[in-house]
Amino acid sequence: MTIRSFLVGIAISTLICFIAWFAVIALSDPAGAGIGGLFLFYFSLFLWLSGFFVLIGFYSRTIFAPQKTPFNVLSNSTRQAIIFALAIDILLILKSMQMLNSINAILLIIFVIFTESYYLSSNHEHIRRNRKN
């Protein structure tokens, strides 16, 4: 599978997830539909945001840093998109449960920063090990 076909698949899936998310909002009341409606709302939102951020991240990195390999750009974009979409979903879930305050938001931001830092540092450690050999 080529990068281009993978990105086309992500774009089509993102569009389908956006339509599903919009259908959940338009055709039902997620709060009144119970736990199933809320799950569909947040899950379709997560999938839509993940795909959207993967596409935005990939294309912006290929424009601003064209020297990097497309597979590295795609893996970084995917990881960061999932983390960012998950953070947005968690913030919205906390907001809907009326549990969102500045401390929770700051803790979530710190968690996101530490998670991304872990992946960046482990990636650099792998590169350093390969240079020695």
C-alpha positions in Angstrom: 0.0 0.0 0.0 1.4 3.4 -1.0 1.3 6.5 1.2 -1.1 8.1 -1.3 -3.6 5.3 -1.1 -3.3 5.2 2.7 -4.0 9.0 2.9 -7.0 8.7 0.5 -8.3 5.9 2.7 -7.9 8.1 5.8 -9.6 11.0 4.0 -12.6 8.9 3.0 -12.8 7.4 6.5 -12.6 10.9 8.0 -15.5 12.1 5.8 -17.6 9.0 6.8 -16.8 9.6 10.5 -17.7 13.3 10.2 -21.1 12.3 8.6 -21.6 9.8 11.4 -20.8 12.4 14.0 -23.1 14.9 12.4 -25.9 12.3 12.1 -25.6 11.5 15.8 -26.0 15.2 16.5 -28.8 15.8 14.0 -30.9 12.7 14.4 -30.7 12.1 18.1 -30.1 13.8 21.3 -26.8 12.3 22.6 -27.6 13.2 26.2 -31.1 11.8 26.0 -30.1 8.6 24.2 -28.3 7.3 27.2 -24.8 5.8 27.4 -25.1 4.4 23.9 -25.8 7.8 22.3 -22.9 9.4 24.3 -20.6 6.6 23.2 -21.5 7.0 19.6 -21.1 10.8 19.9 -17.7 10.7 21.5 -16.3 7.8 19.5 -17.4 9.2 16.1 -15.9 12.6 17.2 -12.7 10.9 18.2 -12.4 9.1 14.8 -13.2 12.2 12.9 -10.7 14.4 14.8 -8.0 11.7 14.5 -8.4 11.5 10.8 -8.6 15.2 10.4 -5.5 15.8 12.5 -3.5 13.1 10.7 -4.2 14.7 7.3 -3.5 18.2 8.6 -0.3 17.1 10.3 1.0 15.0 7.4 0.4 17.7 4.8 1.7 20.6 6.9 4.9 18.6 7.7 5.5 17.7 4.1 5.2 21.4 3.2 7.3 22.8 6.0 9.8 19.9 6.3 10.1 18.2 3.0 13.4 16.5 3.8 11.8 14.0 6.2 10.7 10.6 4.9 7.0 10.2 4.4 6.7 7.2 6.6 8.3 9.0 9.6 6.0 12.0 9.0 3.0 9.7 8.8 3.8 7.8 12.0 4.5 11.0 13.9 1.3 12.6 12.5 -0.8 9.6 13.4 0.6 9.4 17.0 0.1 13.1 17.6 -3.4 13.1 16.1 -4.6 10.3 18.3 -3.1 11.9 21.4 -4.6 15.3 20.5 -8.1 13.9 19.6 -8.1 11.8 22.8 -7.3 14.9 24.8 -10.1 16.8 23.2 -12.6 14.0 23.8 -11.5 13.7 27.4 -12.0 17.5 27.9 -15.4 17.3 26.4 -16.4 14.3 28.5 -15.2 16.1 31.6 -17.2 19.2 30.5 -20.3 17.2 30.0 -20.0 15.6 33.4 -19.4 19.1 34.9 -16.0 17.9 36.2 -13.8 20.1 34.1 -11.8 22.7 36.0 -8.5 24.3 35.5 -6.6 21.6 37.6 -8.0 18.8 35.4 -7.3 20.6 32.2 -3.7 21.4 33.4 -3.2 17.8 34.4 -4.4 16.6 31.0 -2.1 19.0 29.2 0.8 17.8 31.3 -0.1 14.2 30.5 -0.2 15.0 26.8 3.2 16.7 27.0 4.8 13.9 28.9 3.3 11.3 26.6 4.7 13.1 23.5 8.0 13.7 25.2 8.3 10.0 26.0 7.7 9.1 22.3 10.1 11.7 21.1 12.9 10.7 23.5 12.5 7.0 22.8 12.6 7.7 19.1 15.9 9.6 19.6 17.3 6.9 21.7 16.6 4.4 19.0 18.3 6.6 16.4 21.4 7.0 18.7 21.7 3.2 19.1 21.6 2.7 15.4 24.3 5.3 14.8 26.7 3.4 17.1 26.4 0.2 15.1 
